[in-house]
Amino acid sequence: MSKTMMWDETDAKGFESECLFNEDSRSFEVMVCTSGQALCRSVSFPASIDPAQGMGEEDRLRSMMIAERLVADIERDLGDH
């Protein structure tokens, strides 16, 4: 399974978010982990266009919205409202 990093970031609270392109399934995987990888969540979605020259705007925005939702889910699971 070949994956390509599309973007990654760490926010001020220490949440590590990344988006990978899975070439085999032609889909993106968004993964968010707490600092130290203690708790992780991920969501995959099909690519709307092939990201040969980078992510399309629609896919980039969708991946960022998913990352924000995953951060909120983890915060809720940890009791940080």
C-alpha positions in Angstrom: 0.0 0.0 0.0 1.6 3.2 -1.2 0.7 6.4 0.7 1.8 10.0 0.0 1.8 12.7 2.7 -0.4 15.6 1.5 -0.3 17.8 4.6 0.4 17.7 8.4 0.2 20.1 11.2 0.3 20.2 15.0 -2.0 22.7 16.8 -1.4 24.6 20.0 -3.1 21.9 22.1 -0.7 19.3 20.7 -3.0 17.5 18.4 -1.2 16.1 15.4 -3.2 16.0 12.2 -2.2 14.6 8.8 -3.7 13.7 5.5 -2.3 10.9 3.4 -3.2 9.9 -0.2 -3.6 6.1 -0.6 -2.6 5.4 -4.2 -4.0 1.9 -4.2 -7.6 2.8 -3.2 -7.4 6.4 -4.6 -8.6 7.8 -1.3 -7.4 10.2 1.3 -7.0 9.3 5.0 -7.2 12.0 7.6 -5.7 11.0 11.0 -5.6 13.0 14.2 -3.6 11.9 17.3 -3.0 13.4 20.7 0.5 14.3 21.6 2.6 11.1 21.9 0.1 9.1 19.8 -1.9 8.1 22.9 -5.3 8.4 21.2 -5.9 8.5 17.4 -8.9 8.7 15.1 -9.0 8.5 11.4 -11.4 8.9 8.5 -11.0 8.0 4.8 -12.8 9.4 1.8 -12.5 9.0 -2.0 -10.5 11.5 -3.9 -12.6 13.7 -6.1 -9.6 14.2 -8.5 -6.3 12.6 -8.8 -3.8 14.6 -6.7 -0.9 14.2 -9.2 -0.1 17.9 -8.9 -1.3 18.3 -5.3 -4.7 18.1 -3.6 -7.7 19.7 -5.3 -9.3 22.5 -3.3 -12.5 20.5 -2.6 -10.5 17.6 -1.2 -8.2 19.9 0.8 -11.2 21.7 2.4 -12.9 18.4 3.1 -9.8 16.9 4.8 -9.4 20.0 7.0 -13.1 19.9 8.1 -12.7 16.2 8.9 -9.5 16.9 10.9 -11.4 19.6 12.9 -14.2 17.2 13.6 -11.8 14.5 14.7 -10.0 16.9 17.1 -13.4 17.8 18.6 -14.3 14.1 19.0 -11.0 13.3 20.8 -11.5 16.4 23.0 -14.9 15.1 23.9 -13.6 11.6 24.6 -10.9 13.1 26.9 -13.5 15.2 28.7 -12.1 18.5 27.3 -15.2 20.4 26.1 
